Every structure is written in C-alpha cells, then in structure tokens.
Amino acid sequence: MARKIKFSDVSTLLNEIEYPIRRTTAAEELSDVRLILADGETNLGKLVSKTSRDSFESAADITSELHNVLPREAVGDPYQSEGDA
C-alpha cells in the first residue's frame, strides 16, 4: 500500500532513513511514497532519483535537493511570494 505524506511533513519521514545513503537506494526506499503537493501529487522516490547528488549524509541533504527538482507549482501559486503585499 502506498504511503501519502504532505511535503511539509517530509522531513519526519526522511529522518527515519539510515544515513549515509546512496541516491538510488533512497529512491528505492521511498518509491511507495506519494508526496502531496499544493497542486497534485508525485512519487517521492522518482523525485529523489532526479536529484544531482550521488549520496546523502542527512535528511537535510535530501530535503535541500528536493527543492531543486520540485515543479514550480508544487509548493504554491506560481510567481507568488509570501512577502508580496
């Protein structure tokens, strides 16, 4: 059964992984996780496989890399900034 998790809660899940971990291994371990985004869902394992690092030393490493591969509309309205008035 696939797990579903909000992007805002992804760090809790990533903290359960044993580090260091290779990108391919992390992608396999997370392949059953559906990541709920602001505009739909995506497979977390597939996102991890798209990152540029070969391995990760911590959950923070994966989280940082995920921000680089998320589609623009994944975390909110495109071209919007919370600082805009």
Buried (B, 14 or more C-beta within 10 A) or exposed (E): EEEEBEBEEBEEBBEEBEBEBEBEBBBEBBBEBBBBBBEEEBBBBBBBBEBEBEEBEBBEBBBEBBEEBBEEEBBEEEEEEEEEE
